[in-house]
Amino acid sequence: MAVEPFETAESLDFPTVTQLSIFIDDRVGQLLRMTKLFHGTEIRIWGLMVVNSSDCAIVRIIFDDPDSAGQMLADHRYTFKETDVLAVCLPHGNFALENLWTAVLSAEINVHYTYALMGLPHGRPTMAIFTENIQYTAEALSHKNWMLLDHADLRDERNR
């Protein structure tokens, strides 16, 4: 009986951005100390969210160049984890978030967390979204014509 090799997902069929979840001590000044690493570099922070606990904080950051940012963090002995998230451009108008949540709900997808990106890629507000099934979420949003971004979109914005 022939054994089939395991298949691995080398790339996703939909655009995502890499989020770095950085673990820092819950002490005064640690967030400033970590973000100062990128001062004077070409690495831009597009989105940031802090989740605090009693003894540490998790800082979720979307960089325009996650590979270089990860290398810099590793060089300074920070512990971090990479996660793919969706970056969804919102349409103009008063009901953008309501329409986004309706699209996600209609596919019966649970949202684990979300946060806004700083700046306006493509001149539009953008949300980072992590759900219970990122592929299914991407398919549902793409089916309803939502624009999903990747790191090339964020790097293009840096060069404008």
C-alpha positions as CSV (number, residue, x, y, z in Angstrom):
1,M,0.0,0.0,0.0
2,A,1.5,3.3,-1.1
3,V,1.6,6.1,1.5
4,E,0.6,9.5,0.2
5,P,2.8,12.4,1.4
6,F,1.2,14.9,3.7
7,E,0.1,18.1,2.0
8,T,0.9,21.4,3.6
9,A,-0.6,24.7,3.0
10,E,2.3,26.8,1.6
11,S,0.2,29.8,0.8
12,L,-3.3,30.9,1.2
13,D,-5.7,31.5,-1.7
14,F,-6.8,34.9,-0.3
15,P,-5.0,38.0,0.8
16,T,-4.0,38.2,4.5
17,V,-1.6,40.3,6.6
18,T,0.7,38.9,9.2
19,Q,0.1,40.1,12.7
20,L,2.9,39.7,15.3
21,S,1.7,39.1,18.9
22,I,4.5,40.3,21.1
23,F,4.7,39.4,24.7
24,I,5.9,42.2,27.0
25,D,6.2,42.7,30.8
26,D,3.3,44.5,32.4
27,R,5.5,47.4,33.6
28,V,5.4,51.1,33.1
29,G,7.2,52.1,29.9
30,Q,7.5,48.7,28.2
31,L,5.2,49.6,25.3
32,L,7.2,52.7,24.6
33,R,10.5,50.8,24.8
34,M,9.3,48.2,22.3
35,T,7.8,50.6,19.8
36,K,11.0,52.8,20.0
37,L,12.9,49.9,18.4
38,F,11.3,50.9,15.0
39,H,12.1,54.6,15.4
40,G,14.4,55.7,12.5
41,T,13.7,52.5,10.5
42,E,11.6,52.1,7.3
43,I,9.3,49.7,9.2
44,R,5.8,51.2,9.7
45,I,3.3,50.1,12.3
46,W,-0.2,49.9,10.6
47,G,-2.3,48.5,13.5
48,L,-1.9,48.0,17.2
49,M,-3.9,46.4,20.0
50,V,-2.9,45.7,23.6
51,V,-4.4,42.9,25.7
52,N,-3.4,43.3,29.3
53,S,-3.3,40.6,32.0
54,S,-2.0,40.7,35.6
55,D,1.7,39.9,34.8
56,C,2.2,40.5,31.0
57,A,0.7,42.1,28.0
58,I,0.2,40.9,24.5
59,V,0.7,43.6,21.9
60,R,-0.8,42.6,18.5
61,I,0.8,44.7,15.7
62,I,0.5,44.7,12.0
63,F,3.7,46.0,10.3
64,D,4.1,46.8,6.7
65,D,7.2,44.6,6.7
66,P,6.6,41.8,9.3
67,D,9.8,39.9,8.4
68,S,12.1,42.8,9.2
69,A,10.0,43.7,12.2
70,G,10.2,40.1,13.5
71,Q,14.0,40.0,13.0
72,M,14.4,43.3,14.9
73,L,12.2,41.9,17.7
74,A,14.1,38.6,17.9
75,D,17.4,40.6,17.9
76,H,16.2,42.4,21.0
77,R,15.0,39.2,22.6
78,Y,11.3,39.7,22.4
79,T,9.0,36.7,22.3
80,F,6.4,36.8,19.6
81,K,4.0,34.7,17.5
82,E,2.9,35.2,13.9
83,T,-0.8,35.0,12.9
84,D,-2.5,35.6,9.6
85,V,-5.4,38.0,9.9
86,L,-7.7,39.7,7.4
87,A,-7.3,43.4,6.6
88,V,-10.7,44.5,5.3
89,C,-11.3,47.9,3.6
90,L,-14.5,49.5,4.7
91,P,-16.7,51.3,2.2
92,H,-17.5,54.9,2.7
93,G,-20.7,55.7,4.4
94,N,-22.5,55.6,7.8
95,F,-23.2,51.9,7.9
96,A,-19.8,50.4,7.0
97,L,-19.3,48.5,10.2
98,E,-22.9,47.4,10.4
99,N,-22.6,46.0,6.8
100,L,-19.3,44.3,7.6
101,W,-20.7,42.5,10.7
102,T,-23.8,41.6,8.7
103,A,-21.7,39.9,6.1
104,V,-19.7,38.0,8.8
105,L,-22.9,37.0,10.7
106,S,-24.6,35.9,7.5
107,A,-21.8,33.3,7.1
108,E,-22.3,32.3,10.8
109,I,-18.7,33.1,11.7
110,N,-17.5,34.1,15.2
111,V,-15.2,37.0,15.5
112,H,-12.4,36.5,18.0
113,Y,-11.1,40.1,17.9
114,T,-10.8,43.1,15.6
115,Y,-9.1,46.5,15.6
116,A,-8.7,49.4,13.3
117,L,-5.6,50.1,11.2
118,M,-3.9,53.5,11.5
119,G,-3.8,55.3,8.2
120,L,-6.1,54.8,5.3
121,P,-4.9,52.2,2.8
122,H,-6.5,52.9,-0.6
123,G,-8.0,56.1,1.1
124,R,-10.4,53.9,3.2
125,P,-10.7,52.9,6.8
126,T,-9.5,49.4,7.3
127,M,-10.1,46.8,10.0
128,A,-8.0,43.8,11.1
129,I,-10.2,40.8,11.8
130,F,-9.4,37.4,13.3
131,T,-12.1,34.8,13.3
132,E,-12.7,31.2,14.1
133,N,-12.1,30.3,10.4
134,I,-10.1,32.9,8.5
135,Q,-10.5,31.1,5.1
136,Y,-14.3,30.8,5.4
137,T,-14.4,34.5,6.4
138,A,-12.3,35.5,3.4
139,E,-14.5,33.6,1.1
140,A,-17.7,35.1,2.6
141,L,-16.4,38.6,2.4
142,S,-15.0,38.2,-1.1
143,H,-18.3,36.8,-2.3
144,K,-19.9,40.0,-1.1
145,N,-17.2,42.1,-2.8
146,W,-15.3,43.3,0.2
147,M,-11.7,44.4,-0.5
148,L,-9.1,42.4,1.4
149,L,-5.6,43.7,1.6
150,D,-2.1,42.1,1.9
151,H,1.3,43.4,2.8
152,A,2.0,44.6,-0.7
153,D,-1.0,47.0,-0.3
154,L,0.5,48.3,3.0
155,R,4.0,48.7,1.5
156,D,2.5,50.6,-1.5
157,E,0.9,53.0,0.9
158,R,4.3,53.7,2.5
159,N,5.8,54.6,-0.9
160,R,3.1,57.2,-1.7
